[in-house]
Amino acid sequence: MKVARFVLKIVAVTMVVAAAVCAVVAYWDKIMDAFYTVADKIEEKKADCRFASEYDDYEDCDL
């Protein structure tokens, strides 16, 4: 009986891992979109500097 419980536990863990892998594969594009969205927001926060010049917006303007 102990062996049967052990085997069933191994099967259950294997099925849970397989389900997790299937979920990651199925939603990979959404996972990556969320990752890039968070990364962009973090990058924007880092780029937001209090001491930026007020003329930075006009650097690309040719006179």
N, C-alpha and C positions, 0 to 999 in steps of 0.2 A: 504494500500500500504506500509506503514511503517513497518507493521508486516511481510509482505512478504520479504521485503529487509533484515530485521533483521534475519529472518529464513534462507534466502539464504547466508547471511554472516556467520552464524553459520555453515551451511553445508559446505561452502567453507573452513573455518578454520579447520573443522574436517577432510576434505579430504586432506588438506595440511599436517596436523599432521599424518594422516594415511600413506600418501606417504613417509614422512620422516622416520617413523617407518619401513616401508617396505624396504626402501633403506638401513637402518642400518642393518636390519636382513639379507638382501641379500648380503651385502658386509662386514659382520662382520669379516671374516677371513682376508680380505685385510686391514681393519681398525686396527686389532690387530697386523698384521705384520708390518704395518707402525709405530704403537706405540712402538713395541719392537725394531725396527730399530733405532728410535730416542732415546729411552732409552739407548740402547747399545752405541750409539755414544756419548751421554752425559756422560755415565759411563767411556768410554775410555778417554774422555777429562779430567775428574776428576782424573783418574788414572795416566795420563801422568804428571810425576813430573820432574821438571828441576834438582832436586838434587838427583836423583836416582843414585845408585852406578853402576859403569860400570861392576861390577861382579854379578849383579842381574840375568843376563841371565844364569849364571853357578851354581846357588844355588842347582839345582836338580841333578847335576853331582856328582856321587860317585867316589871318588878317591881310 
